[in-house]
Amino acid sequence: MDEVMMQPAEVASRARTGPLDVMVTGLPSDAHTWNLVFIQLLIEDLGHHVVNLGPCISQDEIVESCGKFQPDLLVVSSVNGHGFQDAEELIRTIRSRWELAGLPAVIGGKLGVLGAEGRAGSGRRLVEAGFDAVYEEDQGLGAFEEFIAALAANRGPVTPDAPLAPAARLEGVAR
């Protein structure tokens, strides 16, 4: 019997120049849509492409969609105050997948209900869990727009031996 050699599946190669391909999603516990539409329109106004998964998306569907579409950036938005609970598990799952380990991922909105002191601890824990940036509800959009601009500016050709650099390593990105 011939020995079968198994190799990892290859991600379809595509040009890593030009506009970013961004995936926007809500979390399982958040039924709000206005925030997702707002973020989509903002990102499109910045000249990038958006796939908007919508609200109440299961963790499995978010991870599967990221694997299928291979976006340049995952943007998670929550406005119900419970985003922290869902998001920490989501990003740990994404970072555990070899094909998604380097995917730049950010989260923003109302992520908790514990006030400013709780926000600081939650934001730190989300970064430690794997998010490249956390944007709290009272920060405004400037830092988020700068993150996207820095990510877009640092795009270059990807070779099999040189995967995309995680967004956390980008110069000038506010964290």
N, C-alpha and C positions, 0 to 999 in steps of 0.2 A: 504494500500500500504506500503510495506516495505521501510524503510529508507536506502538509499545506502550511505555507508561511502566511501569517496574518500580519497585516500592517495597519496602522491607524488610518481611519478615513481621512481623506484630504478635503480641506475646505476649498470650495470653488474659488479660484483666483479671480480678482477683479481689481480694477484700477483703484488705487488708494490716493487719488488726487481729485481735485474739484470739491463739490459740495459734500458735506458729511451725510451719511445715512443714519438717521437718529430714530430710535424706538422710544416712544413715550407710552407710559402705562400708569394705571392706578393700581391699587393693592386690593386684595380680596375683601377687606373690611370697609372699603370706601366706595360709595355709590355716586360720588360727585363727578360730573362731566365738565363743568364750566372751566375748571382749572386745567384739564387736559387739552381742551380746545384752545384755551389761551396760550398754553405752552407750545402747542403745535403751531399756532399762527405766529408766535414770536420767533420760533426757530425757522419757520419758512420765510419770514421777513428778513432773517439774517442770511438767507440764500441757501438753506440746506433742505434735504428731503426728510420727510417724517412718515413713519408708520405709527399710527395711534391705535394701541390695542384697546383702549377704553377703560371704563371703571370695572370694579369687582372681578378682576382677572386673577385666576388662581396662580399660585407660585409655579406649579408645573407648566401651565400654559406660557407664562412669561419666560421661563427657562427654555422651553421647547422653541418658542418663537425667536429668542436670541440665537439659539443654535441653528435654526433654519435660515434666518435672514442675515446673520452675521453683521449687525449694525456697527457703526463706528462709535456709537455712544448710546447708553441706556439712560433715560431720564425717568425717574419714578417721582410721582407727585401725589400728595395726600393732603386733604384739608379737614378731615374729620377728627384729628387729634389722636388717632390710634395707629398712625403710620409706623411708629417705632417698632411695635411688636411684630408686624408683618415683615417689615423691611430688613430687620437684622437676620432673620432666617433666610429670606430671599437672597441676600447678597452672599451669605455663607455658602448657599447652594450653588450660586453662580461661580464663585471663586473655586469651588471644589471640582468643577468641570474643566478638563484640560483645554477644551476648545473655547472656553469663555473666561478663563483665568485672567487674561490680559484686557478684557473688555472694559473700557472706561465707563464708569457708572456713577451717577449722581442722584441725590434725592433732595427734595425740597417741599416746603409747605408747612402746615401745622402737623408736627410729628408727635406731639405729646400734649398732655394736659397738666403738667407739673410746674408750669411757669418758667421764668428765666433760669433759675438754678437747675431745674430738671432738664431744660433744653441743652445746657452746656454738657451735662453728663451723657445725655442721649446722643447728641451730635458726636461726641468723642467716641462713644461705643460703636456708632455706625461706621465711622472712619476706621476704627480698629477692626471691625468685622469685614471691611473690604470696600466700602464706598470711597470714591476718590474725592468727593466733596459733599458737604451737607449744607443746604441753604435753608435757614429758618424763615418763618413767615414774615418777620419784620426787617429782613435784610435788604429788600429791594432786589432789582434784577441785574444791577451792574456787575457783580461778581460772577453771576451765572453767564452773562453775555461774554465776559472776559475769558471764562473757562472755555466756552465754545470757540471763541476766536483763537485762543492759544492751541486748542486741539486741532483746529482746521489748519493753522499755520505750520504745525509740526508734522503734517502728513507727508509722506514720501513713499517711494516704491517699497513694497514689502517683498522680501525674498524668503524662501523656506527656512533659511537659517537665521533670519532677523525678524521676529514677530513684532507686531505693533508695540510701541512703548506704552506702558500703562500711563494714564493721564496724571497720576500722582507724581510722575517724574518730569512733567512738562515745566519749562521755565515760566515764571511769572504767573502761575495759577494760584489763586487764593484758596486756601484750605481752612 
